[in-house]
C-alpha cells in the first residue's frame, strides 16, 4: 500500500548555459531618408533640392572664408643662366631682356615694349612656292616665299638635296662655350691639342650652315682659303648670350 505524497522539495541550482547558436540572416535594407542633392545660390539665400524632387528655399546672407588664387610659377627650361628672377602673386620679374637685329626693346612708364626697326609695309605671299615647316625668304621687295630647308621641330634641318650632291652643304653645330671655359681653339670639348679660354675660332671651311649654340665667345672666323677668295656661310645663333665677338665683323655696311 502507498501512503500519501510528501511535500515538494526546493528547486535545485540552474544548470550551465549551452553553446551559442549560429548568426541569423541579415535583414532587408530599410528605406532611405530624404537627402539634399544640390544647392543653388540666389541673391536672397539658397535653394535646396532634395532626393524626392522637392525644393526648399533658405533665406539669408551667407558668407564663407575669403579665397586666395595664384598662377603657375614660371621657370626657365634647358641649360644656361635662368632668365627668371622671381615670381610672386602673378607678377614676373625677369633678370634681363634685350633685342637683336631688327628687334628693339624699350620701357615706357614701367611698360615693356618690343618693336622693330622697320616700318610697316604691305606684302604678299608666293603661295605656289610655300611649303610647311620650312625657312622663308624675301623673293622680292614685297614678296615672301619659302626655301627647301625643312625643320622637324627638334632643331634638325633637312636641306633636301634631291637633285645634286654637295658635300659642303651640311649643318655644323658649334658650342656652347661658357665664359672662362677651357676648350679647343675651334670649340672642341675634348681631345684638343691647343686650348683657350678667350673665345674660339669658327672654322668655315667644312660647312655651309652653322648653328652657334649659346653661351659662346668667338675670337674670329678661320679656314684654308685662296687669296682674294670670297666665301658664303650662314650663321645662326640660338640666343643673344654672346660674351665675345670679333670687332672687324660687320652685319651692315654702315657699321664700319
SULLIN-V804346 format. One line per field, one symbol per residue. psi: psi as a letter, one per 30 degrees, with the letter a starting at -180 (. if undefined). Layout:
psi = ???
//
This chain:
psi = kkalkllkllkllklkkllkllklkklkklkklklkflkkklffblkkklfgfklkkkklkkkalklklllkkllklalakkfkelkkhfkkkkekklklbfkkklkjhgkkkjllfklklkalkiefgkkkhlklljfafhkkalagjkkgfgfkkjfhifflkjffilkkkkaljlkgkjllfggkflhkekllggklkjjgehlfkkjjkllkkjflklljllkgkklkkkkkkfagijfkkkfgklfleff.
//
